[in-house]
Amino acid sequence: MHKKSPTVALFGGSFDPPHLGHEAVVKALISQSEIDKIVIMPTFLNPFKSSSFAPPKKRLKWLQEIFSTYKDVFIDSFEVQKHEKVPTITTVEYLLKSYDRVYLVIGADNLKDLQKWYKFDELEKMVTFVVASRDEIYVPKEFIKLFVQADISSTSLRQTMNIDKLSAVNAEEIMNYYKEKNDN
């Protein structure tokens, strides 16, 4: 019988594009002693958006390149392989087959809309929320606050394409992709 690993942090998102802010979150998670593994889960399509800029498989590949040397950090293609929007609760149920406890990592910007998430009341009972916060945003006491020293937004990054905010591993490839998209 397959033995479950005790704990995992689920860090999901569009990662469109992946940037140093995402790396800062992973590095902060690595320092959390109660977390055994980190699963980075790119969405096929964000449930609150109608499209993405880079295709899912490209974003998956970029994440694999960026995090390939990180110990106990895994890129999971579960949502990408579904070829549709996947509610977070479905992904959590998938992970609970292999892990005893799931820490769900969200950005502080998600706090205001958390109640709108599909089956939020059930989800809240299944996970421990970890809120990656860039600043002094109030985080409810029942959530774990993970302070992250990075103020980078994928939306603004797609517009400015500041290579200094991208991972050195594949910054040029990512920058060129979005520049080409913006030119069309």
N, CA and C atoms as a LAMMPS dump frame, in Angstrom:
ITEM: TIMESTEP
0
ITEM: NUMBER OF ATOMS
552
ITEM: BOX BOUNDS ff ff ff
-5.0000000000000000e+02 5.0000000000000000e+02
-5.0000000000000000e+02 5.0000000000000000e+02
-5.0000000000000000e+02 5.0000000000000000e+02
ITEM: ATOMS id mol type element x y z
1 1 1 N 0.836 -1.193 0
2 1 2 C 0 0 0
3 1 3 C 0.879 1.253 0
4 2 1 N 0.438 2.267 -0.732
5 2 2 C 1.172 3.526 -0.829
6 2 3 C 1.033 4.318 0.47
7 3 1 N 2.175 4.7 1.035
8 3 2 C 2.172 5.477 2.273
9 3 3 C 2.029 6.96 1.934
10 4 1 N 1.142 7.626 2.622
11 4 2 C 0.95 9.057 2.415
12 4 3 C 2.098 9.844 3.032
13 5 1 N 2.458 10.95 2.381
14 5 2 C 3.398 11.893 2.982
15 5 3 C 2.591 12.787 3.914
16 6 1 N 3.194 13.22 5.002
17 6 2 C 2.428 13.99 5.983
18 6 3 C 1.815 15.292 5.464
19 7 1 N 2.632 16.209 4.96
20 7 2 C 2.077 17.517 4.608
21 7 3 C 2.59 18.016 3.267
22 8 1 N 1.74 18.811 2.631
23 8 2 C 2.105 19.428 1.359
24 8 3 C 1.521 20.833 1.326
25 9 1 N 2.272 21.74 0.724
26 9 2 C 1.757 23.084 0.462
27 9 3 C 1.387 23.126 -1.012
28 10 1 N 0.145 23.461 -1.302
29 10 2 C -0.322 23.618 -2.675
30 10 3 C -0.218 25.086 -3.045
31 11 1 N 0.625 25.365 -4.027
32 11 2 C 0.795 26.724 -4.532
33 11 3 C 0.3 26.709 -5.974
34 12 1 N -0.959 27.09 -6.145
35 12 2 C -1.559 27.086 -7.47
36 12 3 C -1.664 28.485 -8.026
37 13 1 N -1.844 28.56 -9.322
38 13 2 C -2.015 29.859 -9.955
39 13 3 C -1.837 29.781 -11.455
40 14 1 N -2.052 30.912 -12.087
41 14 2 C -1.877 30.986 -13.538
42 14 3 C -0.398 30.993 -13.91
43 15 1 N 0.423 31.655 -13.098
44 15 2 C 1.857 31.792 -13.379
45 15 3 C 2.043 32.284 -14.824
46 16 1 N 1.4 33.4 -15.119
47 16 2 C 1.322 33.894 -16.491
48 16 3 C 1.798 35.339 -16.584
49 17 1 N 3.128 35.577 -16.462
50 17 2 C 4.238 34.621 -16.42
51 17 3 C 4.687 34.289 -14.991
52 18 1 N 5.461 33.192 -14.863
53 18 2 C 6.111 32.926 -13.577
54 18 3 C 7.206 33.973 -13.359
55 19 1 N 7.375 34.431 -12.112
56 19 2 C 8.346 35.499 -11.856
57 19 3 C 9.008 35.324 -10.49
58 20 1 N 9.89 36.256 -10.156
59 20 2 C 10.649 36.176 -8.904
60 20 3 C 9.755 36.222 -7.665
61 21 1 N 8.598 36.832 -7.768
62 21 2 C 7.656 36.832 -6.649
63 21 3 C 7.19 35.42 -6.329
64 22 1 N 6.95 34.624 -7.37
65 22 2 C 6.566 33.221 -7.162
66 22 3 C 7.719 32.452 -6.51
67 23 1 N 8.932 32.728 -6.969
68 23 2 C 10.101 32.073 -6.355
69 23 3 C 10.244 32.473 -4.89
70 24 1 N 9.97 33.74 -4.588
71 24 2 C 10.071 34.215 -3.201
72 24 3 C 9.066 33.487 -2.307
73 25 1 N 7.871 33.223 -2.825
74 25 2 C 6.866 32.48 -2.056
75 25 3 C 7.379 31.069 -1.771
76 26 1 N 7.915 30.403 -2.796
77 26 2 C 8.423 29.034 -2.621
78 26 3 C 9.57 29.014 -1.612
79 27 1 N 10.478 29.975 -1.708
80 27 2 C 11.603 30.028 -0.759
81 27 3 C 11.098 30.237 0.672
82 28 1 N 10.082 31.071 0.836
83 28 2 C 9.512 31.29 2.17
84 28 3 C 8.828 30.015 2.672
85 29 1 N 8.166 29.29 1.786
86 29 2 C 7.515 28.027 2.176
87 29 3 C 8.531 26.977 2.595
88 30 1 N 9.663 26.933 1.897
89 30 2 C 10.715 25.958 2.212
90 30 3 C 11.171 26.118 3.66
91 31 1 N 11.156 27.353 4.151
92 31 2 C 11.624 27.607 5.519
93 31 3 C 10.587 27.224 6.587
94 32 1 N 9.386 26.825 6.177
95 32 2 C 8.337 26.434 7.124
96 32 3 C 8.532 24.97 7.52
97 33 1 N 8.868 24.715 8.758
98 33 2 C 9.199 23.355 9.207
99 33 3 C 8.018 22.388 9.153
100 34 1 N 6.786 22.898 9.21
101 34 2 C 5.639 21.989 9.21
102 34 3 C 5.259 21.489 7.812
103 35 1 N 5.918 22.003 6.776
104 35 2 C 5.609 21.608 5.399
105 35 3 C 6.693 20.673 4.871
106 36 1 N 6.272 19.473 4.438
107 36 2 C 7.225 18.48 3.935
108 36 3 C 7.532 18.648 2.448
109 37 1 N 6.503 18.952 1.658
110 37 2 C 6.682 19.101 0.213
111 37 3 C 5.867 20.281 -0.275
112 38 1 N 6.295 20.819 -1.408
113 38 2 C 5.575 21.921 -2.04
114 38 3 C 5.182 21.462 -3.436
115 39 1 N 3.904 21.585 -3.745
116 39 2 C 3.418 21.259 -5.084
117 39 3 C 2.977 22.557 -5.745
118 40 1 N 3.616 22.864 -6.866
119 40 2 C 3.24 24.033 -7.652
120 40 3 C 2.309 23.53 -8.749
121 41 1 N 1.124 24.11 -8.809
122 41 2 C 0.082 23.62 -9.7
123 41 3 C -0.403 24.743 -10.622
124 42 1 N 0.13 24.8 -11.848
125 42 2 C -0.399 25.805 -12.773
126 42 3 C -1.815 25.426 -13.221
127 43 1 N -2.66 26.424 -13.349
128 43 2 C -4.026 26.182 -13.805
129 43 3 C -4.031 25.949 -15.309
130 44 1 N -5.019 25.208 -15.782
131 44 2 C -5.268 25.184 -17.225
132 44 3 C -5.799 26.565 -17.589
133 45 1 N -6.778 27.01 -16.802
134 45 2 C -7.338 28.345 -16.946
135 45 3 C -7.886 28.759 -15.586
136 46 1 N -7.492 29.931 -15.126
137 46 2 C -7.969 30.456 -13.848
138 46 3 C -9.503 30.465 -13.84
139 47 1 N -10.126 29.893 -12.8
140 47 2 C -11.594 29.853 -12.747
141 47 3 C -12.274 31.219 -12.826
142 48 1 N -11.541 32.293 -12.531
143 48 2 C -12.134 33.627 -12.565
144 48 3 C -11.758 34.412 -13.821
145 49 1 N -11.111 33.743 -14.785
146 49 2 C -10.694 34.421 -16.02
147 49 3 C -11.219 33.664 -17.232
148 50 1 N -11.313 34.377 -18.357
149 50 2 C -11.837 33.741 -19.569
150 50 3 C -10.732 33.275 -20.509
151 51 1 N -9.499 33.72 -20.268
152 51 2 C -8.386 33.29 -21.119
153 51 3 C -7.063 33.486 -20.382
154 52 1 N -6.005 32.915 -20.966
155 52 2 C -4.657 33.143 -20.44
156 52 3 C -3.812 33.663 -21.59
157 53 1 N -2.673 34.223 -21.273
158 53 2 C -1.798 34.751 -22.317
159 53 3 C -0.925 33.637 -22.879
160 54 1 N -0.178 32.973 -22.02
161 54 2 C 0.663 31.855 -22.465
162 54 3 C -0.133 30.562 -22.312
163 55 1 N 0.021 29.626 -23.255
164 55 2 C -0.702 28.356 -23.146
165 55 3 C -0.271 27.568 -21.904
166 56 1 N -1.161 26.747 -21.366
167 56 2 C -0.874 26.004 -20.136
168 56 3 C 0.413 25.176 -20.187
169 57 1 N 0.645 24.477 -21.281
170 57 2 C 1.831 23.612 -21.353
171 57 3 C 3.121 24.424 -21.35
172 58 1 N 3.074 25.624 -21.905
173 58 2 C 4.257 26.496 -21.899
174 58 3 C 4.54 26.981 -20.474
175 59 1 N 3.485 27.387 -19.76
176 59 2 C 3.656 27.833 -18.373
177 59 3 C 4.15 26.688 -17.496
178 60 1 N 3.656 25.484 -17.746
179 60 2 C 4.094 24.283 -17.022
180 60 3 C 5.589 24.047 -17.251
181 61 1 N 6.018 24.135 -18.5
182 61 2 C 7.432 23.933 -18.86
183 61 3 C 8.318 24.979 -18.177
184 62 1 N 7.894 26.232 -18.209
185 62 2 C 8.687 27.286 -17.57
186 62 3 C 8.855 27.006 -16.079
187 63 1 N 7.777 26.608 -15.417
188 63 2 C 7.851 26.3 -13.983
189 63 3 C 8.781 25.125 -13.717
190 64 1 N 8.718 24.106 -14.564
191 64 2 C 9.607 22.947 -14.407
192 64 3 C 11.066 23.379 -14.517
193 65 1 N 11.361 24.271 -15.444
194 65 2 C 12.735 24.766 -15.603
195 65 3 C 13.173 25.572 -14.376
196 66 1 N 12.327 26.458 -13.922
197 66 2 C 12.668 27.344 -12.804
198 66 3 C 12.905 26.564 -11.511
199 67 1 N 12.064 25.587 -11.224
200 67 2 C 12.115 24.91 -9.924
201 67 3 C 12.788 23.54 -9.957
202 68 1 N 13.455 23.206 -11.05
203 68 2 C 14.055 21.866 -11.194
204 68 3 C 15.12 21.559 -10.143
205 69 1 N 15.771 22.565 -9.602
206 69 2 C 16.842 22.322 -8.626
207 69 3 C 16.384 22.473 -7.17
208 70 1 N 15.122 22.797 -6.973
209 70 2 C 14.604 22.993 -5.616
210 70 3 C 14.249 21.643 -5
211 71 1 N 14.769 21.399 -3.809
212 71 2 C 14.494 20.141 -3.093
213 71 3 C 13.056 20.146 -2.549
214 72 1 N 12.37 19.039 -2.717
215 72 2 C 11 18.845 -2.222
216 72 3 C 9.986 19.821 -2.816
217 73 1 N 10.291 20.332 -4.014
218 73 2 C 9.357 21.184 -4.747
219 73 3 C 9.025 20.458 -6.044
220 74 1 N 7.737 20.272 -6.286
221 74 2 C 7.302 19.508 -7.449
222 74 3 C 6.292 20.31 -8.265
223 75 1 N 6.401 20.201 -9.581
224 75 2 C 5.439 20.829 -10.469
225 75 3 C 4.46 19.734 -10.869
226 76 1 N 3.182 19.976 -10.659
227 76 2 C 2.169 18.964 -10.951
228 76 3 C 1.285 19.441 -12.107
229 77 1 N 1.056 18.577 -13.078
230 77 2 C 0.285 18.936 -14.273
231 77 3 C -1.195 18.536 -14.181
232 78 1 N -1.65 18.151 -12.995
233 78 2 C -3.032 17.678 -12.813
234 78 3 C -4.058 18.609 -13.465
235 79 1 N -4.006 19.903 -13.155
236 79 2 C -5.004 20.837 -13.69
237 79 3 C -4.807 21.077 -15.181
238 80 1 N -3.568 21.169 -15.622
239 80 2 C -3.282 21.384 -17.047
240 80 3 C -3.832 20.218 -17.867
241 81 1 N -3.663 19.012 -17.361
242 81 2 C -4.124 17.821 -18.082
243 81 3 C -5.646 17.715 -18.156
244 82 1 N -6.349 18.429 -17.307
245 82 2 C -7.82 18.407 -17.328
246 82 3 C -8.387 19.161 -18.54
247 83 1 N -7.61 20.082 -19.099
248 83 2 C -8.027 20.881 -20.268
249 83 3 C -9.303 21.685 -20.016
250 84 1 N -9.484 22.11 -18.767
251 84 2 C -10.623 22.952 -18.417
252 84 3 C -10.343 23.619 -17.072
253 85 1 N -11.193 24.571 -16.707
254 85 2 C -11.074 25.199 -15.394
255 85 3 C -11.307 24.139 -14.323
256 86 1 N -10.454 24.133 -13.303
257 86 2 C -10.567 23.146 -12.227
258 86 3 C -10.754 23.89 -10.902
259 87 1 N -11.851 23.636 -10.19
260 87 2 C -12.027 24.282 -8.886
261 87 3 C -10.935 23.819 -7.913
262 88 1 N -10.511 24.702 -7.048
263 88 2 C -9.46 24.383 -6.076
264 88 3 C -9.819 23.159 -5.245
265 89 1 N -11.074 23.012 -4.883
266 89 2 C -11.474 21.878 -4.045
267 89 3 C -11.192 20.54 -4.744
268 90 1 N -11.321 20.5 -6.061
269 90 2 C -11.027 19.28 -6.826
270 90 3 C -9.545 18.947 -6.733
271 91 1 N -8.707 19.96 -6.834
272 91 2 C -7.261 19.761 -6.73
273 91 3 C -6.88 19.321 -5.323
274 92 1 N -7.503 19.902 -4.321
275 92 2 C -7.227 19.517 -2.931
276 92 3 C -7.63 18.06 -2.705
277 93 1 N -8.781 17.653 -3.212
278 93 2 C -9.211 16.252 -3.079
279 93 3 C -8.199 15.313 -3.733
280 94 1 N -7.684 15.711 -4.874
281 94 2 C -6.648 14.935 -5.574
282 94 3 C -5.396 14.795 -4.693
283 95 1 N -4.961 15.877 -4.069
284 95 2 C -3.754 15.842 -3.232
285 95 3 C -3.97 15.058 -1.937
286 96 1 N -5.169 15.103 -1.402
287 96 2 C -5.443 14.387 -0.147
288 96 3 C -5.367 12.864 -0.308
289 97 1 N -5.324 12.396 -1.544
290 97 2 C -5.112 10.962 -1.788
291 97 3 C -3.667 10.567 -1.471
292 98 1 N -2.756 11.547 -1.529
293 98 2 C -1.33 11.281 -1.309
294 98 3 C -0.752 11.94 -0.068
295 99 1 N -1.467 12.899 0.503
296 99 2 C -0.942 13.652 1.645
297 99 3 C -1.97 13.688 2.773
298 100 1 N -1.47 13.701 4.002
299 100 2 C -2.351 13.767 5.171
300 100 3 C -2.937 15.156 5.387
301 101 1 N -2.162 16.168 5.044
302 101 2 C -2.589 17.539 5.315
303 101 3 C -2.162 18.441 4.169
304 102 1 N -3.07 19.327 3.761
305 102 2 C -2.782 20.261 2.673
306 102 3 C -2.818 21.689 3.212
307 103 1 N -1.731 22.402 2.981
308 103 2 C -1.665 23.84 3.232
309 103 3 C -1.943 24.503 1.887
310 104 1 N -2.943 25.35 1.821
311 104 2 C -3.307 26.008 0.571
312 104 3 C -2.748 27.423 0.571
313 105 1 N -1.81 27.667 -0.323
314 105 2 C -1.121 28.955 -0.39
315 105 3 C -1.877 29.881 -1.34
316 106 1 N -2.243 31.044 -0.83
317 106 2 C -2.92 32.043 -1.661
318 106 3 C -2.228 33.383 -1.468
319 107 1 N -2.367 34.244 -2.443
320 107 2 C -1.865 35.604 -2.31
321 107 3 C -2.852 36.429 -1.504
322 108 1 N -2.365 37.415 -0.796
323 108 2 C -3.23 38.268 0.025
324 108 3 C -4.317 38.93 -0.818
325 109 1 N -4.04 39.145 -2.098
326 109 2 C -5.025 39.759 -2.984
327 109 3 C -6.262 38.863 -3.183
328 110 1 N -6.149 37.568 -2.877
329 110 2 C -7.289 36.645 -2.997
330 110 3 C -8.229 36.682 -1.793
331 111 1 N -7.796 37.267 -0.688
332 111 2 C -8.606 37.257 0.539
333 111 3 C -10.001 37.849 0.342
334 112 1 N -10.08 38.939 -0.387
335 112 2 C -11.362 39.631 -0.528
336 112 3 C -12.41 38.799 -1.275
337 113 1 N -11.979 37.877 -2.147
338 113 2 C -12.923 37.078 -2.936
339 113 3 C -12.996 35.616 -2.512
340 114 1 N -12.353 35.268 -1.432
341 114 2 C -12.261 33.871 -1.007
342 114 3 C -13.637 33.222 -0.821
343 115 1 N -14.579 33.98 -0.283
344 115 2 C -15.929 33.443 -0.053
345 115 3 C -16.637 33.074 -1.364
346 116 1 N -16.169 33.618 -2.481
347 116 2 C -16.782 33.34 -3.791
348 116 3 C -16.247 32.053 -4.42
349 117 1 N -15.198 31.482 -3.839
350 117 2 C -14.618 30.262 -4.403
351 117 3 C -15.633 29.131 -4.343
352 118 1 N -15.591 28.277 -5.328
353 118 2 C -16.488 27.127 -5.419
354 118 3 C -16.369 26.255 -4.169
355 119 1 N -17.503 26.004 -3.513
356 119 2 C -17.582 25.184 -2.301
357 119 3 C -16.577 25.626 -1.229
358 120 1 N -16.486 26.943 -1.037
359 120 2 C -15.521 27.481 -0.08
360 120 3 C -15.69 26.898 1.322
361 121 1 N -16.928 26.754 1.781
362 121 2 C -17.159 26.247 3.146
363 121 3 C -16.57 24.847 3.333
364 122 1 N -16.688 24.007 2.312
365 122 2 C -16.092 22.664 2.373
366 122 3 C -14.568 22.748 2.294
367 123 1 N -14.101 23.577 1.371
368 123 2 C -12.659 23.74 1.167
369 123 3 C -11.978 24.186 2.454
370 124 1 N -12.594 25.124 3.143
371 124 2 C -12.041 25.681 4.376
372 124 3 C -11.826 24.605 5.446
373 125 1 N -12.658 23.569 5.43
374 125 2 C -12.532 22.471 6.398
375 125 3 C -11.444 21.471 5.998
376 126 1 N -11.038 21.504 4.734
377 126 2 C -10.092 20.517 4.208
378 126 3 C -8.634 20.973 4.245
379 127 1 N -8.411 22.285 4.33
380 127 2 C -7.054 22.824 4.206
381 127 3 C -6.727 23.775 5.348
382 128 1 N -5.447 24.084 5.453
383 128 2 C -4.977 25.184 6.286
384 128 3 C -4.521 26.261 5.308
385 129 1 N -5.12 27.432 5.386
386 129 2 C -4.753 28.5 4.465
387 129 3 C -3.446 29.159 4.893
388 130 1 N -2.589 29.393 3.915
389 130 2 C -1.35 30.142 4.106
390 130 3 C -1.452 31.344 3.178
391 131 1 N -1.372 32.537 3.732
392 131 2 C -1.529 33.75 2.945
393 131 3 C -0.167 34.397 2.731
394 132 1 N 0.278 34.404 1.477
395 132 2 C 1.531 35.068 1.116
396 132 3 C 1.22 36.551 0.978
397 133 1 N 1.808 37.335 1.85
398 133 2 C 1.489 38.756 1.898
399 133 3 C 2.712 39.596 1.588
400 134 1 N 2.519 40.548 0.689
401 134 2 C 3.609 41.435 0.293
402 134 3 C 3.718 42.638 1.221
403 135 1 N 2.671 42.905 1.951
404 135 2 C 2.673 44.119 2.773
405 135 3 C 1.883 43.888 4.054
406 136 1 N 1.37 44.948 4.604
407 136 2 C 0.689 44.864 5.897
408 136 3 C -0.809 44.608 5.76
409 137 1 N -1.202 43.832 4.791
410 137 2 C -2.61 43.472 4.632
411 137 3 C -3.036 42.629 5.828
412 138 1 N -4.227 42.906 6.338
413 138 2 C -4.752 42.131 7.46
414 138 3 C -5.019 40.693 7.008
415 139 1 N -4.523 39.744 7.783
416 139 2 C -4.749 38.323 7.521
417 139 3 C -5.492 37.757 8.73
418 140 1 N -6.663 37.136 8.51
419 140 2 C -7.413 36.561 9.639
420 140 3 C -6.546 35.618 10.469
421 141 1 N -6.779 35.615 11.778
422 141 2 C -5.907 34.857 12.69
423 141 3 C -5.948 33.348 12.452
424 142 1 N -7.023 32.833 11.842
425 142 2 C -7.085 31.392 11.587
426 142 3 C -6.236 30.969 10.377
427 143 1 N -5.684 31.96 9.663
428 143 2 C -4.801 31.681 8.529
429 143 3 C -3.353 31.896 8.946
430 144 1 N -2.451 31.203 8.297
431 144 2 C -1.02 31.409 8.532
432 144 3 C -0.56 32.515 7.59
433 145 1 N 0.146 33.504 8.136
434 145 2 C 0.668 34.578 7.291
435 145 3 C 2.109 34.256 6.93
436 146 1 N 2.393 34.303 5.642
437 146 2 C 3.735 34.053 5.124
438 146 3 C 4.225 35.36 4.52
439 147 1 N 5.156 36.021 5.219
440 147 2 C 5.629 37.309 4.71
441 147 3 C 6.588 37.083 3.549
442 148 1 N 6.304 37.743 2.438
443 148 2 C 7.125 37.603 1.235
444 148 3 C 7.575 38.99 0.805
445 149 1 N 8.877 39.149 0.682
446 149 2 C 9.469 40.433 0.317
447 149 3 C 9.574 40.53 -1.213
448 150 1 N 8.439 40.668 -1.869
449 150 2 C 8.438 40.8 -3.327
450 150 3 C 7.149 41.478 -3.738
451 151 1 N 7.258 42.53 -4.51
452 151 2 C 6.075 43.244 -4.972
453 151 3 C 6.038 43.17 -6.491
454 152 1 N 5.594 42.02 -6.99
455 152 2 C 5.566 41.787 -8.429
456 152 3 C 4.195 41.238 -8.788
457 153 1 N 3.613 41.776 -9.837
458 153 2 C 2.321 41.299 -10.313
459 153 3 C 2.492 40.781 -11.735
460 154 1 N 1.945 39.597 -12.017
461 154 2 C 2.038 39.037 -13.37
462 154 3 C 1.383 39.968 -14.384
463 155 1 N 0.265 40.589 -14.001
464 155 2 C -0.445 41.487 -14.907
465 155 3 C 0.445 42.654 -15.321
466 156 1 N 1.044 43.351 -14.347
467 156 2 C 1.903 44.491 -14.693
468 156 3 C 3.177 44.029 -15.387
469 157 1 N 3.652 42.845 -15.036
470 157 2 C 4.873 42.316 -15.656
471 157 3 C 4.654 42.036 -17.14
472 158 1 N 3.473 41.548 -17.51
473 158 2 C 3.175 41.299 -18.931
474 158 3 C 3.22 42.603 -19.711
475 159 1 N 2.871 43.711 -19.057
476 159 2 C 2.847 45.001 -19.734
477 159 3 C 4.236 45.63 -19.814
478 160 1 N 5.016 45.537 -18.743
479 160 2 C 6.326 46.197 -18.711
480 160 3 C 7.465 45.315 -19.189
481 161 1 N 7.329 44.003 -19.015
482 161 2 C 8.343 43.009 -19.372
483 161 3 C 9.723 43.386 -18.841
484 162 1 N 9.784 43.611 -17.544
485 162 2 C 11.034 43.914 -16.86
486 162 3 C 11.762 42.6 -16.588
487 163 1 N 12.829 42.343 -17.338
488 163 2 C 13.552 41.068 -17.253
489 163 3 C 14.129 40.831 -15.857
490 164 1 N 14.384 41.901 -15.106
491 164 2 C 14.944 41.771 -13.755
492 164 3 C 13.971 41.107 -12.781
493 165 1 N 12.7 41.032 -13.129
494 165 2 C 11.698 40.432 -12.241
495 165 3 C 11.379 38.984 -12.625
496 166 1 N 12.133 38.453 -13.599
497 166 2 C 11.948 37.073 -14.047
498 166 3 C 13.111 36.217 -13.579
499 167 1 N 12.874 34.923 -13.436
500 167 2 C 13.925 33.988 -13.023
501 167 3 C 15.041 33.965 -14.058
502 168 1 N 16.272 33.981 -13.592
503 168 2 C 17.426 33.951 -14.494
504 168 3 C 17.451 32.683 -15.339
505 169 1 N 16.798 31.621 -14.865
506 169 2 C 16.806 30.333 -15.562
507 169 3 C 16.265 30.456 -16.984
508 170 1 N 15.164 31.185 -17.157
509 170 2 C 14.548 31.273 -18.481
510 170 3 C 13.933 32.647 -18.767
511 171 1 N 14.48 33.672 -18.17
512 171 2 C 13.937 35.026 -18.291
513 171 3 C 13.842 35.491 -19.736
514 172 1 N 14.884 35.238 -20.502
515 172 2 C 14.893 35.726 -21.879
516 172 3 C 13.793 35.065 -22.718
517 173 1 N 13.644 33.755 -22.547
518 173 2 C 12.601 33.03 -23.292
519 173 3 C 11.215 33.564 -22.935
520 174 1 N 10.97 33.756 -21.645
521 174 2 C 9.672 34.257 -21.193
522 174 3 C 9.443 35.675 -21.709
523 175 1 N 10.438 36.529 -21.562
524 175 2 C 10.304 37.913 -22
525 175 3 C 10.017 37.977 -23.502
526 176 1 N 10.761 37.199 -24.277
527 176 2 C 10.56 37.201 -25.73
528 176 3 C 9.163 36.719 -26.108
529 177 1 N 8.67 35.722 -25.394
530 177 2 C 7.329 35.203 -25.684
531 177 3 C 6.282 36.305 -25.496
532 178 1 N 6.326 37.003 -24.369
533 178 2 C 5.315 38.025 -24.089
534 178 3 C 5.492 39.256 -24.968
535 179 1 N 6.726 39.601 -25.294
536 179 2 C 6.947 40.737 -26.203
537 179 3 C 6.319 40.438 -27.561
538 180 1 N 6.531 39.21 -28.027
539 180 2 C 5.957 38.794 -29.309
540 180 3 C 4.425 38.824 -29.248
541 181 1 N 3.852 38.351 -28.136
542 181 2 C 2.394 38.369 -27.957
543 181 3 C 1.866 39.801 -27.95
544 182 1 N 2.602 40.697 -27.261
545 182 2 C 2.171 42.092 -27.16
546 182 3 C 2.264 42.817 -28.492
547 183 1 N 3.194 42.384 -29.348
548 183 2 C 3.376 43.032 -30.648
549 183 3 C 2.29 42.64 -31.648
550 184 1 N 1.628 41.53 -31.398
551 184 2 C 0.593 41.048 -32.347
552 184 3 C -0.769 41.635 -32.06
